[in-house]
Amino acid sequence: MPSHDSLFALALLLAAAVGCGLLMNRLRMPAAAGFILVGMALGPTGAGLIHATRAIETLAELGVLMLLFIIGMEMRLAAFSRSLPKALGVTAVTCAVIPASVGLFAHAVHGEVLGGIVIGFMLAISSTAVAMKMIEDAEEKDTPAGRLSVAILVAQDLAVVPLLLITNALNAPLTVRALAGVGGRLVLAFGLLALFIGVLTRVKSFRFPASEYLLKNSDVGTLGVLGICFASAAISGLMGLSPALGAFLGGLAVGHSTLRRGAQRMAQPVQALLLFVFFLSVGLLIDLDFLVRQAWIIAAALVVVTGGKTLLNFLLLSLAKEKFDTAFAAALFLSPVGEFSFVIAGAGLAAHALSPAGHKLAIAVIAMSLLVSPIFFLLARFAHRLAVKHLMGAPSAVSG
C-alpha cells in the first residue's frame, strides 16, 4: 500500500476510535471498550484497514509504563504501606492458586501441564490500565476499595518479574542457580520498594533537581517528565527487574518532590494518548476468524475466568477481614486480565511451553476480558445496588 494510503488508513482508524470512544462515553460506558471494538472491526482480520505491528504494540506498552508512573506520583504512601502486606498476600495466593488450578485442568483434559501453568500465570495478573479506569469512573480512587485495589495492582506488577522468569525457565532444566536468580531478583525488587517507601515517608518532600527549569516551560517540562519515567523504567530493566516497577518508583520519587503538581499536569495528556493506543492495539490483536470459530469455548473461558477470578479475590479479601462492600468492589476492579499477560504469553510461546493454538486462545480470552470486564463491573454493581435496596426495603414492606 502506498505511504499516503497507509496514512489515510491510520487517520481513519484513529478518527473512528475517537468517535466510538466518545459514543461509549455518552452511553455511560468505558471509552476503552469503543477503542477495542474499532481495533477489532478495522484491524487485520476485520476490514483489513490496518495491520498490527510490533511498533504499535511497543507504543501501547509505553502507555502502561506512564500509567504506573502517574499512579506512583499520586500515591499516598501512608495508606499504600498499610495496604501493601495484605496486597502481597492476596497476590501470592492468587499467583499460586490460579496457575495450579489451570495446570491441573489442562492435565485432566489434554494430558499436559506446562501450557496450563503459563495460562494460569497470565490469568492471575489483573489489568492496571482497565482497573484504574474503572476506579476513576466509579469515583472510588480515594475509597478503601480503590486504595486496596491499587495496592494489589502494584503487587501484581511486581509479581510479573518472577512469573516471567519462571515462564522463560519452563523449557530449561530446573537448577539451583536458576532458583537463586529468581529469589535474588525478588529480594532486590521488594528491597527497592521498601527503601523508597521508608525514605520518602521520612523525607515528606524534597527539591527535585532542575525542577524550577522544568516547570518554567511546558514543552521542556513534558520532555523532562517523560525522561524521568522512561529512564527509571530503563534502569529497572537493566537491573533485571520489571520496567513497570522502575516507572512506579520514579513516580513515587517525583510525587514526593517539588515537581509533583507540574509533573501531574504535564504527564496526563501523554498518558491518555498512549493508553488510547494501548486499547486500540488490543483490538488489533484479536483474530476475528478465530473468535467466530471458537466463540463458545472463548465465551465459556471468559465466564469462568471473570467469575472465578472475581470470586477468588472476594473470598481472599473477606478472609483478610475486609468489609463486604470493600471486598466486593475491589474484587470487581481486579476482574480484567492484565496487559502484562500478553508479555507472559509471548514468553510462553518462545519457551515452547505454550502451543501456537493455546497462545491464540489465550490472547483472545485476555483481549475479550479487557473488553467485557468494564461492562461486567457496571452490571455487577447495578445488581448489588438493587439487592441492597431490596433488603433495606424488605422490613418496611413487611411492617406495612
C-alpha positions in Angstrom: 0.0 0.0 0.0 1.5 3.5 -0.9 2.5 5.6 2.0 -0.3 8.1 1.6 -2.8 5.3 1.6 -1.3 3.9 4.8 -1.5 7.4 6.4 -5.2 7.6 5.3 -5.9 4.2 6.8 -4.3 5.2 10.1 -6.1 8.5 10.2 -9.4 6.8 9.5 -8.7 4.2 12.2 -7.9 6.9 14.8 -10.9 9.0 13.9 -13.2 6.0 14.1 -11.7 5.1 17.5 -12.1 8.6 18.9 -15.7 8.8 17.6 -16.6 5.4 19.1 -15.0 6.2 22.4 -17.0 9.4 22.7 -20.2 7.5 21.8 -19.4 4.9 24.6 -18.8 7.8 27.0 -22.1 9.3 26.1 -23.8 5.9 26.8 -22.0 5.9 30.2 -19.8 3.0 29.0 -16.0 2.9 29.2 -14.4 4.7 26.2 -11.8 1.9 26.2 -14.4 -0.6 25.0 -15.0 1.6 22.0 -11.3 1.7 21.2 -11.1 -2.1 21.4 -14.2 -2.6 19.2 -12.8 -0.3 16.5 -9.5 -2.1 16.5 -11.3 -5.4 16.0 -13.6 -4.1 13.3 -10.9 -2.3 11.2 -7.9 -4.5 12.1 -6.2 -7.3 10.2 -9.0 -9.9 10.4 -11.8 -7.3 10.2 -11.9 -4.8 7.4 -8.1 -5.1 7.0 -7.7 -1.4 7.0 -4.5 -1.6 9.1 -2.2 -4.3 10.4 -0.9 -4.7 13.9 2.8 -4.1 14.1 5.4 -4.5 16.8 5.8 -0.7 16.8 2.2 -0.2 17.7 2.4 -2.9 20.5 5.6 -1.2 21.9 3.9 2.2 21.9 1.0 0.6 23.7 3.3 -0.8 26.4 4.7 2.7 26.9 1.2 3.7 27.9 1.2 1.1 30.7 4.6 2.5 32.0 3.2 6.0 32.0 0.1 4.8 33.9 2.3 3.2 36.6 4.4 6.4 36.8 1.3 8.5 37.4 0.0 6.1 39.9 3.3 6.4 41.8 3.1 10.2 41.7 -0.5 10.2 43.1 0.2 7.5 45.7 -0.4 8.3 49.3 2.4 6.3 50.9 0.9 6.1 54.4 -2.3 4.3 53.0 -0.3 2.3 50.5 2.2 1.0 53.0 -0.7 -0.1 55.3 -2.4 -2.0 52.4 0.8 -3.5 50.8 1.3 -6.5 53.2 -2.3 -7.6 52.6 -2.0 -6.9 48.8 1.2 -9.0 48.7 -0.6 -11.9 50.5 -3.6 -11.8 48.2 -1.3 -11.6 45.1 0.9 -14.6 46.3 -2.2 -16.8 46.9 -3.7 -15.8 43.6 -0.5 -16.5 41.7 -0.3 -19.9 43.3 -4.0 -21.0 43.1 -4.9 -19.9 39.6 -1.8 -21.5 37.8 -2.2 -24.7 39.9 -5.9 -24.9 39.0 -5.5 -24.3 35.3 -2.5 -26.6 35.2 -4.5 -29.5 36.8 -7.4 -28.8 34.4 -5.1 -28.8 31.4 -3.6 -32.1 32.6 -7.0 -33.7 33.0 -8.2 -32.6 29.5 -5.0 -32.6 27.4 -2.5 -34.6 29.5 0.0 -31.7 29.6 0.7 -29.2 32.4 3.2 -26.6 31.3 0.8 -24.8 28.9 -1.9 -24.7 31.7 0.6 -23.2 34.2 1.6 -20.4 31.7 -2.1 -19.6 31.0 -2.6 -19.6 34.8 0.2 -17.0 35.2 -1.5 -14.9 32.5 -4.9 -15.0 34.2 -3.6 -14.3 37.7 -2.5 -10.8 36.7 -5.1 -8.0 36.6 -5.1 -5.1 34.1 -3.8 -1.9 35.7 -5.0 0.2 32.8 -8.6 -1.1 32.8 -8.9 -1.3 36.6 -7.7 2.2 37.1 -10.2 3.4 34.5 -13.0 1.6 36.3 -11.9 3.0 39.7 -11.8 6.6 38.3 -15.2 6.1 36.5 -16.7 4.8 39.8 -15.2 7.8 41.7 -13.6 5.4 44.2 -10.0 6.4 43.8 -9.8 7.6 47.4 -12.1 5.0 49.0 -10.8 1.9 50.9 -11.7 -0.3 47.9 -9.9 2.0 45.5 -6.7 2.2 47.6 -6.7 -1.5 48.3 -7.2 -2.3 44.6 -4.3 0.0 43.6 -2.0 -1.7 46.2 -2.9 -5.2 44.8 -2.4 -4.0 41.2 1.1 -2.7 42.2 1.8 -6.1 43.9 0.8 -7.9 40.8 3.0 -5.8 38.6 5.8 -6.8 41.0 4.8 -10.5 40.6 5.3 -10.2 36.8 9.1 -10.4 37.4 9.1 -13.9 38.9 6.3 -15.1 36.7 8.3 -14.2 33.6 11.5 -15.7 34.9 9.6 -19.0 35.7 8.0 -19.0 32.2 11.3 -18.5 30.5 12.8 -21.3 32.5 10.0 -23.8 31.9 11.7 -25.3 28.8 15.1 -25.4 30.6 16.3 -27.8 33.3 15.4 -26.5 36.8 18.7 -25.8 38.6 19.7 -24.3 42.0 21.3 -21.4 40.1 18.0 -20.6 38.3 16.1 -20.7 41.5 18.7 -18.4 43.2 18.4 -16.0 40.3 14.6 -15.7 40.7 14.9 -15.4 44.5 17.6 -12.7 44.2 15.6 -10.5 41.9 12.5 -10.9 44.1 14.6 -9.7 47.1 16.0 -6.8 45.1 12.5 -5.7 43.9 10.9 -5.8 47.3 14.1 -4.3 48.9 13.9 -1.3 46.5 10.2 -0.8 47.2 10.8 -0.9 50.9 13.7 1.5 50.6 11.7 4.0 48.6 8.7 3.8 51.0 10.9 4.2 54.1 13.0 7.1 52.8 10.1 9.0 51.1 7.8 8.6 54.2 10.5 10.3 56.3 11.5 13.0 53.8 7.9 14.0 53.0 9.0 16.4 50.2 12.4 17.3 48.6 13.6 19.7 45.9 13.8 17.7 42.7 17.0 18.6 40.6 16.3 21.2 38.0 12.6 21.4 39.0 12.4 25.2 38.5 13.9 24.9 35.0 11.5 22.0 34.1 8.4 23.9 35.4 9.3 27.1 33.6 8.5 25.8 30.1 5.7 23.3 29.5 7.4 21.8 26.4 10.7 21.2 28.2 8.8 20.1 31.3 6.8 17.5 29.5 10.0 16.1 27.9 11.7 16.1 31.3 8.8 14.2 33.0 8.8 11.6 30.2 12.6 11.3 30.5 12.3 10.6 34.3 9.6 8.0 33.6 11.4 6.1 30.9 14.9 6.4 32.5 13.5 4.9 35.7 12.0 2.1 33.7 15.2 1.5 31.8 17.3 1.4 34.9 15.0 -1.2 36.4 15.2 -3.3 33.2 19.0 -3.1 33.3 18.9 -4.5 36.9 16.9 -7.5 35.6 13.6 -6.2 37.1 10.3 -5.2 35.6 10.4 -1.8 33.8 7.0 -1.2 35.3 8.5 -1.3 38.8 11.1 1.3 37.8 8.3 3.6 36.3 6.3 3.2 39.6 9.3 4.0 41.8 10.2 7.0 39.6 6.6 8.2 40.0 6.9 7.8 43.8 10.1 10.0 43.8 8.5 12.7 41.7 5.3 12.6 43.7 7.3 13.5 46.9 9.2 16.3 45.4 8.7 20.0 44.3 8.0 18.7 40.8 4.8 16.8 41.7 2.0 19.2 40.6 3.6 20.3 37.4 4.5 16.8 36.5 1.0 15.5 37.0 -0.4 18.3 34.8 2.2 17.7 32.0 2.1 13.8 32.1 -1.7 13.3 31.9 -2.2 14.2 28.2 0.7 11.9 27.1 -0.6 9.1 29.3 -4.1 9.4 27.9 -2.7 9.3 24.3 -0.6 6.2 25.0 -3.4 4.4 26.7 -5.7 5.2 23.8 -3.1 3.4 21.6 -2.9 0.5 24.0 -6.6 -0.2 23.9 -6.7 0.2 20.2 -3.8 -2.2 19.8 -5.7 -4.8 21.9 -8.5 -4.7 19.4 -6.0 -5.1 16.5 -4.6 -8.2 18.2 -7.9 -10.1 18.2 -8.3 -12.6 15.4 -12.0 -12.3 14.4 -12.0 -15.5 12.4 -10.6 -17.5 15.3 -13.1 -15.6 17.6 -16.0 -16.8 15.5 -14.8 -20.3 15.1 -14.1 -20.7 18.8 -16.9 -18.5 20.1 -18.4 -21.0 22.6 -15.0 -22.0 24.0 -13.9 -18.4 24.4 -17.2 -17.4 25.9 -17.1 -20.3 28.4 -13.5 -19.5 29.3 -14.3 -15.8 29.7 -17.2 -16.6 32.1 -15.0 -19.0 34.2 -12.1 -16.6 34.2 -14.0 -13.4 35.0 -16.4 -15.0 37.5 -13.8 -17.3 39.1 -11.2 -14.6 39.5 -13.7 -12.2 41.0 -14.9 -14.8 43.4 -11.4 -15.8 44.4 -10.4 -12.2 45.1 -13.6 -11.6 47.0 -13.0 -14.7 49.2 -9.4 -13.8 49.9 -10.3 -10.2 50.8 -13.1 -11.4 53.0 -10.8 -13.8 54.8 -8.4 -10.8 55.3 -11.3 -9.3 57.2 -12.2 -6.6 54.7 -15.8 -5.2 54.9 -18.2 -6.8 52.4 -18.6 -3.6 50.2 -14.8 -3.1 50.1 -14.1 -6.7 49.2 -16.9 -6.8 46.6 -15.8 -3.6 44.9 -12.1 -4.4 44.9 -12.8 -7.9 43.5 -14.7 -6.4 40.6 -12.0 -3.9 39.9 -9.5 -6.8 39.7 -11.6 -8.9 37.3 -9.9 -7.9 33.9 -6.9 -9.9 32.9 -3.7 -7.8 32.7 -1.8 -6.1 29.9 1.4 -7.8 31.1 -0.3 -11.2 30.3 0.5 -10.5 26.6 4.2 -10.4 27.6 3.9 -13.7 29.6 2.0 -15.3 26.6 4.9 -14.3 24.2 7.4 -15.7 26.7 5.5 -19.0 27.0 5.3 -19.4 23.2 9.1 -18.7 22.9 9.9 -21.2 25.6 7.6 -23.8 23.8 5.6 -24.2 27.0 2.6 -22.8 25.1 1.4 -24.2 21.7 0.5 -21.8 18.9 -3.2 -22.8 19.3 -3.0 -22.3 23.0 -1.3 -18.9 22.5 -4.0 -17.8 20.1 -6.8 -18.9 22.5 -5.1 -17.1 25.5 -4.7 -13.9 23.5 -8.4 -14.0 22.5 -9.5 -14.6 26.2 -7.3 -11.8 27.5 -8.4 -9.3 24.9 -12.1 -10.1 25.4 -11.6 -9.9 29.2 -10.3 -6.3 28.7 -13.4 -5.6 26.6 -16.1 -7.1 28.8 -14.7 -6.5 32.3 -15.9 -2.8 32.5 -19.4 -4.0 31.4 -19.3 -6.8 33.9 -18.3 -4.3 36.6 -21.2 -2.0 35.8 -23.8 -4.9 35.7 -22.5 -6.4 39.0 -22.5 -3.0 40.8 -26.1 -2.4 39.5 -27.2 -5.8 40.7 -25.5 -5.2 44.1 -27.3 -1.8 44.5 -30.7 -3.4 43.6 -30.1 -6.2 46.1 -29.1 -3.7 48.9 -32.2 -1.5 48.1 -34.4 -4.6 48.2 -33.0 -5.8 51.5 -33.3 -2.3 53.0 -36.9 -2.1 51.8 -37.9 -5.5 53.0 -38.6 -4.7 56.7 -40.7 -1.7 55.9 -42.7 -3.7 53.3 -43.3 -6.4 55.9 -44.3 -3.9 58.6 -46.6 -2.2 56.1 
